[in-house]
Amino acid sequence: MSHHANHQKIRVAVLGATGLVGQRFVALLADHPWFEIAALTASARSAGKAYGAAVDWALDGEIPVPTAGMPLLRAAARPLAEAGVRVAFSALPAAVAGPVEAGLRDAGLAVFSNASAHRMDPDVPILVPEANAAHLELARGQRARHGGFIVANSNCTTAGLVLPLAALAPFGIGSVVATSFQAISGAGRRGLAAYDIAGNVVPFIRDEEDKLERESRKILGRLSEDAVEPAPFAVYASCARVPVRDGHLLSLAVELDRTVEEEQARAALAAFRGIPQEQDLPSAPSVPLVVRTEQNRPQPLADAEAGSPARARGMAVTVGRVRRSGRILNVFALVHNTIRGAAGASVLNAELAVRYGLIEEPHP
Ligand SMILES: NC(=O)c1ccc[n+]([C@@H]2O[C@H](COP(=O)([O-])OP(=O)(O)OC[C@H]3O[C@@H](n4cnc5c(N)ncnc54)[C@H](OP(=O)(O)O)[C@@H]3O)[C@@H](O)[C@H]2O)c1
């Protein structure tokens, strides 16, 4: 897509803009080359207030100036249409997201969602475009039936699992044991009481282990006519919450179909590229998997914001501690849960949809 000085940007909305993922959207879209924020929504508690007055800003830096004064709308088709919005980025709680996102799709919008509500719908792709860009075809079928479409991104932890698995897939994956160490921000702005997590580890995150298992098999599955046939490998997941602000760490034990030397596995991870890199999308990290060779990496504090250029900070997954025993390959992987695991993933998905002609560009 070429951009001339007089080219208008695509008008977008952020749904659930006051939450932690919503705030990430606002920050990532503030100076986006293709998209422009035209509407923000939150719950009825905040409707009508200015964004800057309603939000409890949790990110570094100030609230982007043009957004701070925007009024919070209801997440419904009419107010979004009046604002000229054609693309909605959703950071709604799952229960709210189900009907709201379906309603916006029926109103002809392109919806890019972080919520789990529609992820397992047969005609909704869970898009991680380095791994399964072809699944975006499912959106064309939805568009024919509904006018608009929903594209989901994976659960935050799943993003950290599927990118390394996609790089190792050519060796054949038999099964994966995945153990996670997940950041507090994964539970949302008011998700956990400090008393429960400070100096503690909680070995339970509701539904998370099931999501890792079924989402990763759908993402790495094969697209048939109008659904995805899940990949045949088994996933055994255990998820824990740890007192870290941002960045989910995963320990993976991947059983491969054959013996793969450590050096060969490291090289395959480092050389991994996908369609976003090929297409040079604005939010694509130039290297999606950053391989560290130090003994003590990846770490959330050091590596959560991996990814370049600047727009792709937090979009690379960092892998390290690559070890082999027999056909089992052990690695640690780290994903920024609200960027590659949430808002940044949605923005990348929307960029791919524009590039593939699913979203029309406005004419000057
Ligand atoms: N945090 C992560 O790392 C992460 C990663 C991947 C996916 N997700 C998913 O992304 C979504 C948002 O997560 P979050 O962590 O950002 O949550 P959050 O911090 O709790 O934010 C929720 C947002 O939804 C709004 N909202 C709440 N109830 C609503 C209602 N009844 N109607 C309309 N809007 C409502 C809130 O507005 P008010 O301010 O007015 O309450 C707020 O803007 C969830 O589905 C979550 O599972 C989160």
The ligand as a Gaussian input file, in Angstrom:
#p B3LYP/6-31G(d) Opt

LIG

0 1
 N       -4.440000      -8.201000      29.697000
 C       -3.949000      -9.036000      28.798000
 O       -2.748000      -9.351000      28.794000
 C       -4.828000      -9.640000      27.753000
 C       -4.206000     -10.350000      26.736000
 C       -4.959000     -10.919000      25.733000
 C       -6.321000     -10.759000      25.747000
 N       -6.945000     -10.063000      26.727000
 C       -8.396000      -9.900000      26.645000
 O       -8.678000      -8.545000      26.250000
 C       -9.884000      -8.096000      26.864000
 C       -9.604000      -6.855000      27.698000
 O       -8.675000      -7.174000      28.733000
 P       -8.078000      -6.071000      29.729000
 O       -7.021000      -6.785000      30.462000
 O       -7.746000      -4.846000      28.993000
 O       -9.364000      -5.801000      30.684000
 P       -9.701000      -4.540000      31.623000
 O       -8.445000      -3.836000      31.992000
 O      -10.550000      -5.073000      32.700000
 O      -10.595000      -3.580000      30.665000
 C      -11.903000      -3.872000      30.262000
 C      -12.468000      -2.779000      29.350000
 O      -13.805000      -3.122000      28.958000
 C      -14.723000      -2.118000      29.412000
 N      -15.964000      -2.743000      29.898000
 C      -16.128000      -3.455000      31.059000
 N      -17.412000      -3.869000      31.169000
 C      -18.071000      -3.407000      30.092000
 C      -19.427000      -3.487000      29.657000
 N      -20.352000      -4.145000      30.355000
 N      -19.762000      -2.892000      28.469000
 C      -18.846000      -2.234000      27.745000
 N      -17.535000      -2.121000      28.107000
 C      -17.145000      -2.701000      29.274000
 C      -14.007000      -1.377000      30.519000
 O      -14.562000      -0.048000      30.624000
 P      -14.650000       0.742000      32.063000
 O      -13.325000       1.410000      32.265000
 O      -15.750000       1.725000      31.816000
 O      -14.968000      -0.276000      33.106000
 C      -12.568000      -1.403000      29.997000
 O      -12.413000      -0.420000      28.987000
 C      -10.423000      -9.300000      27.658000
 O      -11.344000     -10.026000      26.852000
 C       -9.171000     -10.105000      27.926000
 O       -9.458000     -11.469000      28.158000
 C       -6.216000      -9.491000      27.728000

